Structures are given as structure tokens and as C-alpha cells.
């Protein structure tokens, strides 16, 4: 059979190349030049393809990808792709709460210490009494890979507590425990608390008490307390105490009614500014029939609260799950005192796992509101798909209130 034109061309090239060493050299040089140019173009136009010495969770996520806490990942975070999440997660209920981590939420398996980042894969014991206090007075101190019994009192700036398990108690009950915590960030101090399990042993007010200059809380597992994180405004020291906080990727659960003022909240403040509460799980269970008050409570009895965003959280329980109320100088007559403004609630998922109204009464405290009224977008009840941006949910056609 006659050769095709392409086969004839290929044969011609092979014949010509084999004729002289010079021609062979020229062709090889051309091939190398073309390859080098191609690689250069590829690096310039598709640099993102070559993720050299980088981690996907630190890059820009697109589409249905997001960053979630993961104790098995090298950095403590991983990328969650929507397609990999079981479809049952979106329906809420018992499946979601039994599979928090695989559903993309903080839970017991992806918060707390990453022991893989510790020498020998273990935590070093730092033992003592539950009620002892370890005071930190040196700036830039790093406390890592320890199993601590006792409480930390932070009096320095830029302190880091990372990959730590800490169990403490004040030894007090009721209101005698007011203002106590397992980790206390004092006036003028600042701290980053990352991948830490905090057990309050039903003997402190809060896991973290923040009256410093700034606070970062990331991937903590907090329980056995009256309040998870409390931002306190010590206005006798400064008008900015308790400000500048971020609480993210953390798991709050198993609260107690045995300590402090009995108002049990995942996060609470009586006056704070410039805060972010992002991608946390608030399961407001307690040691008294899940008798808690709220996942997030923002007030203004000590100073104004301003510029706080509460977004992308999973919330179940409370009396009302959310308080954002101007009650200064009083709930019945709030004008003229401090204010609660620029408080934003975005894309939070509420669940009826504990109560049919999310909280035992509802989601939004209806007898008080921020000074500039509610700012709510994209907030829904998982189990019913009801949008609750304009008010409390409904059960069997009746309004929760």
C-alpha cells in the first residue's frame, strides 16, 4: 500500500536527520529550545499549578471549597470540598451532631492539641493542683505541647499557647467564681490560644477571660465552664480592654450552672469592639437539663459594643440562642447610654437538635435589640430550611418567642 503523506514526511525527516551529525545536532538543539520555552510559558501562565512548598488550606478557596480545622493535617487546617461532605449533613439532626468533623464543623476530633506537632508525638506533663496559678510575665512567651494542671494568668504581650491540654478550677462555686477562668488575659496583655483543650471542671467562670489588648482563639475545645469566652471591659484601666478579639474554628459544649452568675453563654461581653466570631460549633448543653442561655450574648453595661461579626457558626440550644441588646441605661429605656451597633450575623446555621425552636424559646431575643437594629443575612434553620433573618423560627406554624 502507498504510504500516506504524513508517513512520507516522517520518513523524510528520519532520513535527513540520519544523514549528517550536524543536522542531528541542529534538530536536537531546536527540540531543547522549544521545551525550555514551553516550560517558561507554563510557569508564567499557570504558576498556581506548581504548589511548591505551600499548603492548599493557606491559599484562596473557590467554589464550594473552604478551610476547616483538622488535627490530622500538618498545619491544623484542611480544605473542605462541598462534594466530599455527606449529603445528610445539610439536614442537621442527629447525623450532623454525630459527625461534626466530616460535616465540616469543629468538634471533639478536630479541635484541641495537635500532638503530631509535638516532640515524640506526646504532651509533656506540667502537673500540680487544679487551683494553682501559673503566671506569665515575659513578652513573646510560647507555651506548647504541655498537659497542664492549673490555670494560666497572662500578664505579658504576644503570648502563644499552642497544642496544650489544660485543666483547672478556681475552687469556687456560684457567684464566688465570677471573673475566674482557666486562661486569664490581663489588662495590657495579649495572647494567641490555638489548638488547646480547656476543661474548667465546673469550677471557673470561663475557659478564656479576655480583658487584654487583643485575643486570638483558634480551634479550642472548651467545656466545664459558665461562659466559653468572656470579653471584659475593665474601663478603670483602659477604654479598649477586651477589644480586638477573634474566636474561630472552636467547639463549645457541656457548660455548667454551678459557677458565676448563671447566665451561660458560648461568648459573652458587657462591652467590646472589633471582634470576629467565625466558624465555631456552639452546642449549648449543660449539667442541668441543657439549661443554658445563649451561644452569643453582646451587651453594653460597661461600655459600648461595636463592630462585631458573627458568621458561619453552627448553633444549637440556649434560652434564646442570640442576644444583641442595648440595655444601657436600662432595657425599658436604652436611649442615652452606651450603644450596641454594627453587630452583623451572617450565614449562621441553627439546629433544632436540642429544642424545636433552636433555643428553648427561640433564636433572637425578642424584647431587646441592637441600637441600630438587627443586621442579619443568610441565617437559616438546618432541619426546616427556614430563613430567620427577619425573626424567630416557626414550629408547626406557630412563632417561637
matplotlib code that plots the C-alpha trace (Angstrom):
import matplotlib.pyplot as plt

x = [0.0, 1.3, 2.4, 0.3, 1.6, 2.3, 4.2, 6.2, 7.1, 8.1, 10.3, 11.8, 12.7, 14.2, 16.3, 17.5, 18.4, 20.4, 22.4, 24.8, 25.9, 25.5, 21.8, 21.2, 22.8, 20.7, 17.4, 18.2, 19.1, 15.7, 13.9, 15.6, 14.9, 11.2, 11.0, 12.6, 10.3, 7.3, 8.3, 8.9, 5.4, 3.8, 5.4, 4.4, 0.8, -0.1, 2.1, -0.7, -0.4, 3.0, 2.2, 5.9, 6.4, 2.8, -0.3, -3.7, -5.5, -3.5, -4.4, -7.5, -10.5, -13.1, -16.5, -17.6, -14.1, -13.5, -10.8, -11.7, -9.8, -8.2, -5.9, -4.5, -3.3, 0.3, -0.9, -4.0, -6.3, -7.5, -9.6, -13.2, -14.8, -18.6, -18.7, -17.0, -19.4, -22.2, -25.5, -27.1, -25.1, -27.2, -30.3, -29.0, -30.4, -28.6, -26.4, -24.8, -24.1, -22.6, -20.4, -19.4, -15.9, -16.9, -19.7, -17.0, -17.6, -15.4, -15.9, -14.0, -11.8, -10.5, -10.0, -7.6, -3.9, -2.2, 0.1, 1.7, 3.4, 4.9, 8.3, 7.7, 4.0, 3.2, 2.4, 4.8, 3.2, 3.1, 1.3, 0.0, -3.2, -6.2, -6.4, -2.8, -1.9, 0.9, 1.7, 3.3, 5.1, 7.6, 6.5, 6.5, 6.4, 5.4, 3.8, 3.4, 3.0, 2.1, -0.5, -1.1, -3.0, -3.8, -4.7, -2.7, -2.6, -1.3, 0.3, 2.5, 2.1, 2.2, 2.0, 1.2, -0.4, -0.5, -1.1, -1.9, -4.3, -5.2, -7.4, -8.1, -10.5, -10.9, -12.2, -15.2, -18.9, -21.7, -21.0, -17.8, -16.4, -17.3, -14.4, -12.3, -11.1, -8.7, -6.8, -6.9, -5.6, -5.0, -5.0, -2.4, -1.7, -2.4, -2.5, -3.0, -4.6, -4.5, -5.4, -6.0, -8.4, -9.7, -11.5, -13.0, -14.1, -17.3, -15.2, -14.5, -16.5, -14.9, -12.4, -10.8, -11.3, -10.2, -9.6, -6.3, -5.4, -6.1, -7.0, -6.9, -8.7, -8.5, -9.5, -10.1, -12.2, -13.9, -16.1, -16.9, -17.5, -20.2, -19.1, -16.8, -15.0, -15.8, -14.6, -14.5, -14.3, -12.1, -12.7, -10.8, -7.6, -8.5, -11.5, -10.2, -9.8, -11.5, -11.4, -9.8, -10.8, -11.2, -12.8, -12.8, -12.9, -13.7, -16.0, -18.0, -20.1, -21.0, -21.5, -22.2, -24.7, -22.6, -20.4, -20.5, -23.7, -25.7, -26.0, -24.4, -23.1, -20.7, -19.4, -20.4, -19.4, -20.7, -18.9, -16.4, -15.3, -13.8, -14.5, -15.0, -16.8, -16.3, -16.9, -17.5, -19.7, -21.9, -23.7, -25.3, -25.6, -25.2, -25.2, -28.8, -31.0, -29.3, -30.3, -28.1, -28.8, -27.2, -24.5, -23.6, -24.6, -23.5, -24.4, -23.3, -23.5, -19.8, -19.1, -20.5, -20.2, -19.4, -18.2, -18.6, -19.3, -20.8, -20.7, -20.6, -21.3, -23.3, -25.6, -28.0, -29.5, -29.8, -32.9, -32.6, -29.6, -28.6, -28.7, -27.6, -29.2, -28.8, -29.9, -27.9, -29.1, -32.0, -33.8, -37.0, -35.3, -32.0, -31.5, -28.8, -26.3, -23.9, -24.8, -24.7, -24.0, -22.6, -23.3, -23.6, -25.0, -24.1, -24.7, -25.1, -26.7, -29.1, -30.2, -33.2, -31.1, -31.8, -35.0, -37.6, -37.2, -33.4, -33.2, -35.8, -37.7, -36.2, -33.1, -33.2, -34.0, -37.2, -37.5, -34.3, -32.3, -29.1, -29.2, -29.2, -31.5, -30.6, -28.2, -28.9, -28.2, -28.2, -29.2, -31.2, -32.5, -30.9, -33.7, -36.5, -34.6, -36.4, -34.6, -34.6, -33.2, -36.4, -37.2, -37.6, -38.4, -41.8, -42.8, -45.9, -47.0, -46.5, -43.9, -41.2, -40.9]
y = [0.0, 3.5, 5.5, 8.4, 11.9, 12.2, 8.9, 10.1, 13.3, 11.4, 9.1, 12.1, 13.7, 10.5, 10.0, 13.6, 13.5, 10.3, 11.8, 14.1, 14.7, 18.4, 18.0, 15.8, 18.4, 21.2, 19.2, 18.2, 21.9, 23.0, 20.4, 21.6, 25.2, 24.5, 22.5, 25.3, 27.9, 25.8, 25.3, 29.0, 29.8, 27.2, 28.6, 32.1, 31.4, 28.5, 29.2, 28.1, 24.5, 24.2, 24.4, 24.2, 24.4, 25.5, 24.1, 24.2, 25.4, 28.6, 29.5, 31.1, 28.9, 29.0, 27.5, 25.1, 24.8, 26.1, 25.9, 23.8, 22.7, 19.3, 17.9, 15.3, 18.0, 19.4, 22.9, 22.0, 23.1, 21.4, 22.3, 21.0, 20.5, 20.5, 17.3, 15.3, 16.2, 13.7, 15.0, 14.2, 17.0, 19.6, 18.2, 18.7, 16.4, 13.6, 12.7, 16.1, 16.2, 12.7, 13.6, 17.2, 16.8, 15.0, 17.6, 20.3, 21.7, 21.9, 19.0, 16.8, 15.3, 18.4, 20.8, 20.7, 19.8, 18.5, 16.1, 15.2, 18.6, 17.8, 16.2, 12.4, 12.9, 13.5, 16.3, 17.0, 16.8, 20.1, 18.8, 20.4, 21.4, 22.3, 25.6, 26.7, 29.7, 29.8, 33.4, 34.5, 37.9, 37.6, 39.0, 36.6, 33.5, 30.3, 27.5, 24.4, 20.7, 20.6, 18.8, 21.4, 21.1, 24.5, 27.9, 30.4, 34.1, 36.0, 39.4, 39.9, 40.7, 38.3, 35.2, 32.0, 28.9, 26.1, 22.4, 22.3, 20.4, 22.5, 21.5, 24.0, 25.2, 28.2, 26.0, 28.3, 27.9, 30.2, 33.9, 33.4, 32.1, 35.3, 36.6, 33.4, 31.4, 28.7, 31.1, 34.8, 37.5, 40.5, 44.3, 45.2, 41.6, 39.8, 36.2, 33.6, 30.4, 27.7, 24.0, 23.9, 21.8, 23.6, 21.9, 24.2, 21.3, 23.1, 25.4, 28.6, 31.3, 31.0, 29.0, 32.3, 35.6, 38.5, 41.9, 42.5, 44.4, 41.6, 37.9, 35.1, 31.9, 29.2, 25.5, 25.2, 22.5, 24.3, 22.7, 22.6, 26.4, 29.0, 31.1, 29.9, 33.2, 36.4, 39.8, 42.1, 45.8, 47.0, 50.6, 51.6, 50.6, 51.4, 52.0, 49.4, 46.4, 43.3, 44.6, 43.2, 39.5, 36.6, 33.3, 30.7, 27.0, 26.1, 23.7, 24.9, 22.3, 20.8, 24.0, 24.2, 26.1, 25.7, 28.7, 32.5, 34.4, 31.6, 33.3, 30.5, 31.6, 30.5, 34.0, 37.0, 40.6, 43.6, 45.9, 45.1, 46.3, 45.0, 41.3, 38.2, 35.0, 32.7, 29.1, 27.7, 25.0, 26.0, 23.0, 24.6, 21.5, 21.9, 19.8, 21.0, 19.7, 21.8, 24.9, 27.4, 31.0, 31.7, 30.9, 34.6, 37.4, 41.0, 43.8, 47.3, 47.7, 48.7, 50.4, 50.4, 47.3, 48.0, 46.3, 42.6, 40.0, 36.6, 34.4, 30.8, 29.2, 26.1, 26.8, 24.6, 25.5, 28.3, 30.0, 32.3, 31.4, 35.0, 38.2, 41.5, 44.1, 47.7, 47.9, 50.9, 52.6, 50.1, 47.6, 49.5, 52.8, 52.2, 55.6, 58.0, 55.5, 53.1, 51.5, 48.2, 49.0, 47.4, 43.8, 41.5, 38.0, 36.3, 32.8, 31.0, 27.6, 27.0, 23.5, 22.1, 19.3, 20.3, 22.2, 22.5, 26.4, 26.0, 27.6, 26.6, 29.8, 30.8, 32.2, 36.0, 37.6, 39.5, 42.0, 43.8, 44.7, 46.4, 50.2, 50.3, 47.2, 43.8, 43.2, 39.6, 37.9, 34.2, 32.8, 29.5, 26.6, 23.4, 21.0, 23.1, 25.3, 28.3, 31.6, 33.5, 36.9, 38.6, 37.0, 33.8, 30.4, 28.7, 25.3, 23.8, 27.2, 28.9, 31.6, 30.8, 33.5]
z = [0.0, -0.7, 2.3, 3.5, 3.2, 7.0, 7.0, 4.0, 5.8, 9.0, 6.9, 5.1, 8.5, 9.9, 6.7, 6.7, 10.4, 9.9, 7.0, 8.9, 12.6, 12.0, 11.1, 14.0, 16.4, 15.0, 15.4, 19.0, 19.8, 18.4, 20.4, 23.6, 22.9, 22.3, 25.6, 27.6, 26.1, 26.8, 30.5, 30.9, 29.4, 31.7, 34.8, 33.9, 33.0, 35.3, 38.3, 40.6, 39.2, 40.9, 44.6, 45.6, 49.4, 50.0, 51.6, 50.0, 53.1, 53.1, 49.5, 48.1, 48.1, 45.3, 44.6, 47.4, 48.9, 52.4, 55.2, 58.3, 61.4, 61.1, 63.8, 61.3, 58.9, 59.1, 59.8, 61.8, 58.9, 55.8, 52.7, 52.7, 49.4, 49.3, 47.2, 49.9, 52.7, 53.3, 52.0, 55.3, 56.9, 55.3, 57.0, 60.5, 63.2, 64.9, 61.9, 61.8, 65.5, 65.5, 62.5, 63.1, 61.7, 58.4, 58.0, 58.1, 61.6, 64.7, 67.0, 69.5, 66.8, 65.1, 68.0, 70.8, 70.7, 67.5, 69.2, 65.9, 66.0, 69.4, 70.1, 70.2, 69.5, 73.2, 75.6, 78.5, 81.9, 83.9, 87.0, 90.1, 91.9, 89.8, 91.6, 91.2, 89.1, 86.6, 85.9, 82.6, 82.7, 79.8, 76.4, 73.4, 75.7, 73.9, 75.9, 73.7, 73.8, 77.5, 79.6, 82.3, 85.6, 86.9, 85.5, 83.3, 84.2, 81.2, 82.1, 79.0, 75.4, 72.4, 74.5, 72.5, 73.9, 71.3, 71.3, 75.0, 77.2, 80.4, 83.2, 86.0, 88.7, 90.9, 93.7, 94.0, 93.2, 92.4, 92.2, 94.1, 90.8, 88.9, 86.8, 87.1, 84.1, 83.1, 80.9, 82.0, 79.7, 82.0, 81.4, 78.8, 77.8, 74.5, 73.6, 70.8, 72.0, 69.3, 69.4, 73.1, 75.1, 78.1, 81.0, 83.6, 85.9, 86.7, 88.9, 86.8, 85.1, 81.6, 79.5, 78.4, 80.2, 77.9, 79.2, 77.4, 74.2, 71.7, 71.7, 69.0, 69.8, 67.2, 67.3, 71.1, 72.7, 75.7, 78.4, 82.1, 82.4, 82.7, 79.7, 76.8, 76.1, 78.0, 76.8, 79.9, 79.8, 82.6, 82.0, 85.1, 83.2, 79.6, 77.4, 75.0, 77.3, 75.9, 72.4, 69.2, 69.5, 67.1, 68.1, 65.3, 64.4, 68.1, 69.8, 72.9, 74.8, 78.2, 80.2, 83.9, 86.1, 89.2, 88.8, 88.2, 87.5, 86.0, 82.5, 80.4, 77.1, 74.4, 74.0, 76.2, 76.6, 78.5, 76.1, 73.4, 70.0, 66.8, 67.1, 64.9, 65.9, 62.9, 62.1, 65.6, 66.9, 69.9, 71.4, 74.4, 76.6, 80.3, 83.5, 84.3, 81.5, 78.9, 80.8, 79.1, 77.9, 74.6, 72.1, 71.7, 74.1, 73.3, 75.7, 76.8, 80.6, 80.9, 77.5, 74.0, 71.8, 68.2, 65.0, 65.8, 63.2, 64.0, 60.9, 59.6, 63.0, 63.9, 66.9, 68.9, 72.3, 74.7, 76.0, 73.1, 71.0, 70.3, 72.4, 71.0, 73.1, 74.1, 77.7, 78.8, 80.9, 81.1, 79.0, 79.1, 78.3, 76.5, 74.8, 76.1, 77.5, 75.8, 72.5, 70.6, 66.9, 63.8, 65.0, 62.0, 61.8, 58.6, 57.2, 60.6, 60.7, 63.5, 64.5, 66.3, 67.8, 71.4, 71.1, 68.4, 68.5, 68.3, 71.8, 74.3, 73.4, 70.0, 68.3, 68.6, 72.0, 71.0, 73.9, 73.1, 70.0, 69.0, 69.0, 65.2, 65.0, 63.6, 60.8, 59.6, 56.3, 55.3, 58.6, 58.4, 60.4, 59.0, 59.7, 58.3, 55.8, 57.2, 56.8, 60.1, 59.0, 59.9, 63.2, 65.2, 63.6, 63.4, 64.7, 63.3, 62.1, 65.4, 66.0, 68.6, 71.2]

ax = plt.figure().add_subplot(projection="3d")
ax.plot(x, y, z, "-o")
ax.set_aspect("equal")
plt.show()
